[in-house]
């Protein structure tokens, strides 16, 4: 028996022979027949040819996709296989087997396995068609976002209004701007730059960087690169304040640099993150809102640690209530939590902008309650 990410008990299979059989066949049972036939993409409503799927899997090696989503192998086994912690449930000892040669995985803890498509389904908690969409986006989006981020970063210091906005939000040091790779989207230049580099307009539309009528989607926005996405904060009060590209918001911000800490400060927004990082609290991460997706929750639970939940002290108490709900869920996974109480109507960013010091914030951490 094992435990799923939701805490349900599952049967792990029929013994060692069945586990070995998973890696003896090219096709995992969940992918249907091994014959060259199309299989259902959505309970028979839509079919995708096996050739198309095989091409996608060849273009996205499973190990590359796992490592791009923070998976780290713990030890190497025979025949080039790897074992590590399972990213699909709260794993405390390596139980996740990866065979890069066959591009298959199997977890001895939760009993789930398959190829990169099956992993995307389980990891992002989506159905088959959405998993294919996410994989197609991931395959083509990384270099495209790299180019867009590079242009936005060049634009930042060319626009005084962007620099002034950052100063108002307490973001001043070049080290912080470099660390977060902060840029600025003035609008009207990204489409021309990317098409000049050879990206066709339909690709830019599909990525969400260009609107349906051909204009830049990010206009007068401070831009922060994320894991497979971009966050844009509007300088204009007349525009929606927050913008993301279509798709998942990804994992916890800067998690690879934070996961080694035994104590982690969790905040809502990227400007909250910036304020704490500049104040010297480098064990801070950001969930981009009070609702954590399954991936972010698993990240917090990947090892024993203390999480200081530092959500906004909203006047309507929505931030405090969200912090309490998250704290209960984390405690169920044996994660120690502390609720940090900020002054009323403040978030971490406004706390420091209003003159709060690192010493004063440390006192808030010391007084944080269970």
C-alpha positions as CSV (number, residue, x, y, z in Angstrom):
1,X,0.0,0.0,0.0
2,X,1.1,3.6,-0.6
3,X,-0.2,7.1,-0.2
4,X,-1.3,9.5,-3.0
5,X,-0.7,13.3,-3.0
6,X,-4.3,13.6,-1.6
7,X,-3.7,11.2,1.2
8,X,-5.7,8.2,-0.4
9,X,-4.4,4.7,0.0
10,X,-3.4,2.9,-3.2
11,X,-2.3,-0.6,-4.2
12,X,1.2,-0.6,-5.5
13,X,0.8,-3.4,-8.0
14,X,1.4,-7.1,-8.2
15,X,5.0,-7.4,-7.0
16,X,8.5,-7.0,-8.4
17,X,7.7,-8.8,-11.7
18,X,5.0,-6.3,-12.6
19,X,7.3,-3.4,-11.7
20,X,10.0,-4.8,-13.9
21,X,7.5,-5.3,-16.7
22,X,6.9,-1.5,-16.8
23,X,10.4,-0.9,-18.1
24,X,10.5,-4.0,-20.3
25,X,7.9,-2.5,-22.7
26,X,8.1,0.6,-24.8
27,X,4.6,1.6,-24.0
28,X,3.2,2.0,-20.5
29,X,-0.3,0.3,-20.0
30,X,-1.9,3.7,-19.5
31,X,-1.0,4.6,-23.1
32,X,-3.0,1.9,-24.6
33,X,-2.0,-0.8,-27.1
34,X,1.6,-1.1,-28.3
35,X,0.4,-1.5,-31.8
36,X,0.6,1.4,-34.3
37,X,-2.9,2.6,-33.7
38,X,-4.3,5.9,-32.6
39,X,-5.5,6.0,-29.0
40,X,-8.0,8.2,-27.3
41,X,-7.0,11.6,-26.2
42,X,-10.3,12.1,-24.2
43,X,-12.3,9.0,-23.6
44,X,-12.8,8.4,-27.3
45,X,-13.9,11.9,-28.2
46,X,-10.7,12.8,-30.0
47,X,-7.8,10.7,-31.3
48,X,-4.1,11.5,-31.7
49,X,-1.9,9.5,-33.9
50,X,0.9,7.5,-32.1
51,X,3.4,9.0,-34.5
52,X,2.5,12.6,-33.3
53,X,2.8,11.5,-29.7
54,X,6.1,9.6,-30.3
55,X,7.6,12.7,-32.0
56,X,6.5,14.9,-29.0
57,X,8.2,12.5,-26.5
58,X,11.3,12.4,-28.6
59,X,11.5,16.2,-28.6
60,X,11.0,16.3,-24.8
61,X,13.1,13.8,-23.0
62,X,11.5,12.8,-19.7
63,X,14.7,13.5,-17.7
64,X,15.0,17.0,-19.1
65,X,11.4,17.8,-18.3
66,X,11.7,16.4,-14.7
67,X,14.9,18.5,-14.1
68,X,13.3,21.6,-15.5
69,X,10.6,21.1,-12.9
70,X,13.0,20.9,-10.0
71,X,13.4,17.1,-9.8
72,X,16.9,16.1,-8.6
73,X,18.2,12.5,-8.9
74,X,19.5,11.2,-5.6
75,X,21.6,8.2,-6.9
76,X,22.4,6.4,-10.1
77,X,21.4,2.8,-10.6
78,X,22.5,0.3,-13.2
79,X,21.8,0.7,-16.9
80,X,21.8,4.5,-16.6
81,X,18.6,4.7,-14.5
82,X,18.1,7.2,-11.6
83,X,16.3,7.2,-8.3
84,X,15.1,10.3,-6.4
85,X,12.3,11.7,-4.4
86,X,8.9,11.5,-6.0
87,X,7.6,14.9,-7.2
88,X,4.0,13.5,-7.2
89,X,3.5,13.0,-3.5
90,X,5.2,13.9,-0.2
91,X,8.1,11.6,-0.5
92,X,10.8,11.4,2.3
93,X,13.1,8.8,0.9
94,X,13.9,8.2,-2.8
95,X,11.2,6.0,-4.4
96,X,10.9,7.6,-7.9
97,X,12.7,5.5,-10.6
98,X,13.5,7.1,-13.9
99,X,14.8,5.3,-17.0
100,X,16.1,8.0,-19.4
101,X,16.8,5.4,-22.1
102,X,13.1,4.4,-22.3
103,X,11.9,7.8,-21.1
104,X,9.7,6.1,-18.4
105,X,9.2,6.6,-14.7
106,X,7.7,4.6,-11.9
107,X,7.2,5.5,-8.2
108,X,7.4,2.7,-5.7
109,X,5.7,4.9,-3.1
110,X,2.5,6.0,-4.9
111,X,2.5,3.3,-7.6
112,X,2.2,5.6,-10.5
113,X,4.3,5.5,-13.7
114,X,4.4,6.2,-17.4
115,X,6.0,8.6,-19.9
116,X,6.5,12.3,-20.1
117,X,2.8,12.8,-21.1
118,X,1.5,10.8,-18.2
119,X,3.9,12.7,-15.9
120,X,2.5,16.1,-17.1
121,X,-1.0,14.8,-16.5
122,X,-0.2,13.8,-12.9
123,X,2.1,16.7,-12.0
124,X,-0.1,19.5,-13.3
125,X,-3.3,17.6,-12.4
126,X,-4.8,18.1,-15.9
127,X,-6.4,15.7,-18.4
128,X,-4.7,14.3,-21.4
129,X,-5.5,17.1,-23.9
130,X,-4.3,19.8,-21.5
131,X,-1.1,17.8,-20.8
132,X,-0.3,17.8,-24.5
133,X,-1.0,21.5,-24.7
134,X,1.4,22.2,-21.8
135,X,4.1,20.1,-23.2
136,X,3.8,21.8,-26.6
137,X,4.0,25.1,-24.9
138,X,7.0,24.1,-22.8
139,X,8.9,22.8,-25.8
140,X,8.6,26.0,-27.8
141,X,8.1,28.6,-25.1
142,X,11.5,28.5,-23.3
143,X,13.6,30.1,-26.0
144,X,10.8,32.5,-26.9
145,X,10.5,33.7,-23.3
146,X,14.3,34.0,-23.1
147,X,14.3,36.4,-26.0
148,X,11.3,38.4,-24.7
149,X,12.9,38.6,-21.2
150,X,16.1,39.8,-22.7
151,X,14.4,42.6,-24.6
152,X,12.4,43.7,-21.5
153,X,15.5,43.8,-19.4
154,X,17.2,46.1,-21.9
155,X,14.2,48.4,-21.9
156,X,14.1,48.8,-18.1
157,X,16.7,51.6,-17.7
158,X,15.6,53.3,-20.9
159,X,12.3,54.3,-19.3
160,X,12.4,56.6,-16.3
161,X,8.8,55.9,-15.4
162,X,9.7,52.2,-14.9
163,X,12.7,52.9,-12.7
164,X,10.7,55.5,-10.7
165,X,7.9,52.9,-10.1
166,X,10.4,50.4,-8.8
167,X,11.9,52.9,-6.5
168,X,8.4,53.7,-5.1
169,X,8.0,49.9,-4.4
170,X,11.4,49.8,-2.6
171,X,13.3,48.1,-5.4
172,X,16.5,50.0,-5.8
173,X,19.6,47.8,-5.7
174,X,21.1,46.6,-9.0
175,X,21.8,43.3,-7.3
176,X,18.1,42.7,-6.7
177,X,17.1,43.7,-10.2
178,X,19.7,41.4,-11.6
179,X,18.7,38.6,-9.2
180,X,15.1,38.8,-10.2
181,X,15.9,39.6,-13.9
182,X,13.3,42.5,-13.8
183,X,12.4,44.1,-17.1
184,X,10.0,46.6,-18.5
185,X,7.5,46.2,-21.3
186,X,6.8,49.7,-22.9
187,X,4.6,48.1,-25.6
188,X,5.0,48.5,-29.3
189,X,8.5,46.9,-29.7
190,X,8.3,43.2,-28.7
191,X,6.4,41.9,-31.8
192,X,8.8,43.6,-34.2
193,X,11.9,42.3,-32.3
194,X,10.7,38.7,-32.2
195,X,9.5,38.6,-35.8
196,X,12.8,40.0,-36.8
197,X,14.4,37.0,-35.0
198,X,12.3,34.7,-37.1
199,X,9.3,33.9,-34.8
200,X,6.1,33.8,-36.8
201,X,3.2,35.9,-35.6
202,X,0.9,32.9,-34.9
203,X,3.5,31.6,-32.5
204,X,3.6,34.9,-30.7
205,X,-0.2,34.8,-30.5
206,X,-0.3,31.3,-29.2
207,X,2.2,32.1,-26.5
208,X,0.1,35.1,-25.4
209,X,2.9,37.7,-26.0
210,X,0.8,39.3,-28.8
211,X,-2.9,39.9,-28.8
212,X,-5.3,38.5,-31.4
213,X,-5.2,41.8,-33.3
214,X,-1.4,41.9,-33.3
215,X,-0.5,44.3,-30.5
216,X,2.0,43.6,-27.7
217,X,0.1,42.0,-24.8
218,X,2.4,43.5,-22.1
219,X,2.2,47.3,-22.2
220,X,3.6,49.7,-19.5
221,X,4.3,46.8,-17.2
222,X,7.1,45.8,-15.0
223,X,7.9,42.2,-16.0
224,X,9.2,39.4,-13.9
225,X,10.3,36.1,-15.6
226,X,8.8,33.0,-14.0
227,X,9.0,29.2,-14.6
228,X,7.5,29.0,-18.1
229,X,5.5,32.3,-17.7
230,X,5.8,36.0,-17.3
231,X,4.3,38.2,-14.7
232,X,3.5,41.8,-15.6
233,X,2.6,44.5,-13.1
234,X,0.9,47.5,-14.7
235,X,2.1,51.0,-14.0
236,X,-1.3,52.3,-15.1
237,X,-4.3,52.4,-12.7
238,X,-6.7,52.1,-15.6
239,X,-5.4,48.7,-16.7
240,X,-5.8,45.4,-14.8
241,X,-2.9,45.3,-12.3
242,X,-1.7,41.7,-12.9
243,X,-1.1,39.8,-16.1
244,X,0.2,36.3,-16.8
245,X,0.7,34.4,-20.0
246,X,-1.8,31.6,-20.6
247,X,-1.0,28.4,-18.7
248,X,0.2,27.4,-15.3
249,X,1.9,29.9,-13.0
250,X,4.6,27.3,-12.2
251,X,6.2,26.5,-8.9
252,X,7.3,28.6,-6.0
253,X,9.4,31.5,-7.0
254,X,13.2,30.9,-6.9
255,X,12.6,27.6,-5.2
256,X,15.9,26.0,-6.3
257,X,17.7,28.7,-4.2
258,X,15.4,28.4,-1.3
259,X,14.7,24.6,-0.9
260,X,17.9,24.0,1.1
261,X,16.7,26.2,4.0
262,X,15.1,24.5,7.0
263,X,13.1,27.7,7.6
264,X,11.3,29.4,4.7
265,X,9.3,32.6,4.5
266,X,6.3,32.3,2.2
267,X,4.8,35.6,0.8
268,X,2.0,36.3,-1.7
269,X,3.6,38.7,-4.3
270,X,6.9,39.3,-6.1
271,X,7.2,42.8,-4.6
272,X,6.9,41.3,-1.2
273,X,9.7,38.8,-2.2
274,X,11.8,41.7,-3.4
275,X,11.4,43.7,-0.2
276,X,12.4,40.8,2.0
277,X,15.3,39.7,-0.3
278,X,16.7,43.2,-0.3
279,X,16.4,43.3,3.5
280,X,18.6,40.3,3.7
281,X,16.0,37.5,4.1
282,X,17.2,35.2,1.3
283,X,15.2,32.2,2.5
284,X,12.0,33.8,1.1
285,X,9.8,32.4,-1.7
286,X,6.6,33.6,-3.3
287,X,3.4,31.7,-4.3
288,X,1.9,34.4,-6.6
289,X,-1.3,34.6,-4.7
290,X,-2.8,33.0,-1.6
291,X,-3.9,29.8,-3.4
292,X,-1.0,27.4,-3.9
293,X,-1.3,24.9,-6.8
294,X,-0.5,21.3,-6.2
295,X,3.1,21.6,-7.4
296,X,3.8,24.5,-5.0
297,X,2.3,22.6,-2.1
298,X,4.4,19.6,-2.8
299,X,7.5,21.8,-3.0
300,X,6.9,23.1,0.6
301,X,6.4,19.5,1.7
302,X,9.5,17.9,0.1
303,X,11.4,17.8,3.4
304,X,10.9,18.7,7.0
305,X,11.0,22.4,7.5
306,X,9.3,25.4,9.2
307,X,7.2,27.7,6.9
308,X,6.5,31.2,8.0
309,X,3.3,32.1,6.2
310,X,3.5,35.9,5.7
311,X,0.3,36.8,3.7
312,X,-1.1,40.3,3.5
313,X,-2.9,41.7,6.6
314,X,-6.0,42.6,4.5
315,X,-8.8,44.8,6.0
316,X,-11.3,42.1,5.1
317,X,-9.1,39.4,6.7
318,X,-9.0,37.4,3.4
319,X,-5.2,37.1,3.6
320,X,-5.2,35.9,7.2
321,X,-7.9,33.4,6.5
322,X,-6.0,32.0,3.5
323,X,-2.9,31.7,5.7
324,X,-4.8,29.8,8.3
325,X,-6.2,27.3,5.7
326,X,-2.8,26.8,4.3
327,X,-1.3,26.3,7.7
328,X,-3.8,23.5,8.5
329,X,-3.0,21.8,5.2
330,X,0.7,21.9,5.8
331,X,0.4,20.6,9.4
332,X,-1.4,17.6,8.0
333,X,1.7,16.9,6.1
334,X,3.8,17.2,9.2
335,X,5.2,20.6,8.1
336,X,5.7,23.1,11.0
337,X,4.0,26.4,10.3
338,X,4.1,29.9,11.8
339,X,1.6,32.6,11.0
340,X,3.3,36.0,10.8
341,X,1.1,38.9,11.8
342,X,1.9,42.1,9.9
343,X,0.5,45.6,10.9
344,X,-3.1,46.0,9.7
345,X,-3.5,46.7,6.0
346,X,0.1,46.0,5.3
347,X,1.9,43.5,3.2
348,X,5.7,42.8,3.5
349,X,6.4,45.2,0.7
350,X,4.5,48.1,2.2
351,X,5.9,47.3,5.6
352,X,9.4,48.1,4.4
353,X,8.4,50.9,2.1
354,X,6.7,52.6,5.2
355,X,10.1,52.5,7.0
356,X,10.1,49.0,8.6
357,X,13.6,47.6,9.2
358,X,15.0,44.1,9.0
359,X,15.3,44.0,12.8
360,X,11.6,44.9,13.2
361,X,10.6,42.2,10.7
362,X,12.7,39.7,12.5
363,X,10.8,40.4,15.6
364,X,7.6,39.7,13.7
365,X,9.0,36.3,12.8
366,X,10.1,35.6,16.4
367,X,6.5,36.4,17.6
368,X,4.8,34.3,14.8
369,X,2.3,31.9,16.2
370,X,1.5,28.3,15.4
